[in-house]
């Protein structure tokens, strides 16, 4: 059994399959999930697990070279905006554009987050 890190076997396995430039959508419970990408649905109840908890855990496991989030997060969800501000090469786009871009995600990780615009599309980097 793993000692630490992501224990969810579906999520850990999906992360291990990612390569350079693959995209991962980390989303709140209300984000429309596009057809196509593998989905690991962690949502249990409204707010559980939170966007912050899941994003922090993913950032400990992944090399991220860029990110895209909805511009609306700045006004509608300052807490999520503060978390996203530390991501490398962050681009803010209209929410509708984020939904379109999410179709190219290889993996979607759905949280139980109930606050608006708690969504980010992460672009995987390499560790060397």
N, C-alpha and C positions, 0 to 999 in steps of 0.2 A: 504494500500500500504506500502511496506517496506520503511523504512527511509534511510537505508544505506546498504552497502555490495553489493553482486551480485544481480542485479535487473533482469537479464535475467531469466525468469521463467523456461525455459528448463534446463539451467545450474544449477540454485538453486535447482531445484527438483532432478536432477541427483546427485548432491553432497550430498543431504540429504539421498540418498539411499546407500551411500558407507559405508563400514564397515572396520574393522581392516584387514590389509594386501591387501585390494583391491588396484588395480593399476589404475592410471590416466595418460594417455599420453597427454602431452601438446605439440602441434606440430606446425611447420611452415606450410605455405600454400602448400609446395611441398612434404611433407612427405606422403608416401603411407599409406592410412588408411586401416587397415586389416578388413576383414569381421568379423562380430560378435559383437564387442563392440558397446555400445550406442555412438552416435556421436552428439556433440553439435558444430556446425560449426559457429564460430563467424566471419570468414573472410568476409570483406566488400570490401576492395581494397588492393592492394599491400602495406603492411606495417601497415594496419589498421584492427583490433587493433594489436599492437605490441606484440611480445612474452613477453617482459618485463612487460607490463601492465597487461596481462592476468595472467602471473605467479605470480606477486605481489598480485593480487586480489585473486587468488586461495590460496596462502600461508596464507592470512589473514583469510580464511574460514576453511582450512583443518589442521589437525594434520598430519605431514609428518615424517615418521621414517626412510625413505631411498629413494634413487633416483638413476637412471641409465641414463647416457647420452652418446653420441657418443664421442669417444676420439678425433675425427677430429675437434671438436668444439674449442679446444685450439688454433690451428693455423688458422683455417678458420673464426672464429667468436669470437674474444677476448671479445667483450662486453657480449655476451651470456655466455661465459665461466666464466666471473667474477660474473654474476648473479648466476650461478650454483654452484660456489665455496662455497657459504654459506649454501648449503643444507646439511642436516644430512646424514651421511653414503653414500656419493656420490661415485658411481663406474663408471668409464669410460671404455667403451667397443667399439670395432669397430662398425661403423655405421650399417653395415649389421647385426650384432648381435642385435643391438637395434631394428631394424625392425622386426627381428624374435621374440624378447621378447615382442614387442608391441602387438602381437596377444593375449597375456594374459591380456591385459588391460580390465577393466570393462567399462571404460569411455574414450573417446577421445575428447579433446577440441582443435579444429583447429583454429589457429589464422590467421591473414593476413600477418604474418611475411614473408619478402622476403629475409632475410639474411640466409646464409646456416647453417645447423646443429643446428638450434634453436629448439631443441626437448629435452624433458625429460620425463622419466617414473617415476612418483611419487608413492611411496608405503605408503598407509595410515596407520597412527598409531591410538592410542587411547588417549583421553584427561585425563584419570585418571591413 
